[in-house]
Amino acid sequence: MAVDFPRWLAVPVASAAFLGAALVSAPGAAADVVQWPDEAGDGGVAQADVTAYSLGVFADFTGGSVRLAAYDATAVTRLVISVSLDVDADGSADYVIWKYARPGPVEVIRESDAETVCTNGFAAYDPAASTVSVYAPSSCVGSPASARAQVYVGGYALATGAADFAPDADSFSPAVRVSPASPLQPPAATPAPTPAPPAPPAPTPTPTPTPTTSPVPPVAPEPGTAARTAPRARASVSYSRGVATVCVVARSGSAPLRAERVQLLTKPPRAAAWRAGPAYTLNRVGRACVTQPAVRVWQYRWRVLGSPAVTPVTTGTVRVEPRPVRER
């Protein structure tokens, strides 16, 4: 549903009516999380469409939240959600808190060198308020005195082109000053089960003399066994509404290379070394893709991992550059 007040209007969170009870300060405390409306209907699909977003900067945790036009408990786990933070007021991101579209930790990436500085962030889900929150320890983002934010929701696992930025792909929110303790805290850890006492050791068997044997000659390959092939792989990048899709297509001769594992390699322009990213499986046409918001210059390669069927091979480099979200 569209929000019928100006996009620049910031509203301190004072109740659960807007972004959910998880974001409400304790009774009597100042309203420390600040929220803004975002244009509805520009996310491709409702499950990835941001209708409001917020930023909280606290002494213990810092992060942001998005309210979605439609909340689906399964779909939200397949969304990429990031909060880019400008902590020095220079108009560019210094840290990015990432929730990926797969199981795993919420990470904090330092933008200057693409290093992962923390993996102990957390995501919180509020179906009643249609919100997802992504926070990390404030020490992971430089313990800022204030910060501005840009949030991103990527829903390519739901539909092609499903993505939304707030306030937009080129801007940050107004600055929010640090407050004491965050009203949003990590979920309580589940206690580990008490381990069973160890079983008594088994009796030592009486050693049996080993008969002398002749060395086993190497086994020759069976007739008709295929040798490992050297595949050909090519990387590409395309853009849609401010989001970059980085793909690899691999072939063995004229046939698609199916079901083999490929790994994404990433590097900012100033870095000397490539960083190994997640591994993916090539689909039936020999293709794998990832999506990233096109808000910074970044370089990508793909590596086909070795297997009994193929030898390893690495693609050439493709470069992602900032692209604005085009109006429809």
Summary of the structure (lengths in Angstrom):
residues: 328
radius of gyration: 24.8
end to end distance: 18.5
largest distance: 88.3
contacts: 977
relative contact order: 0.15
helix: 4%
strand: 40%
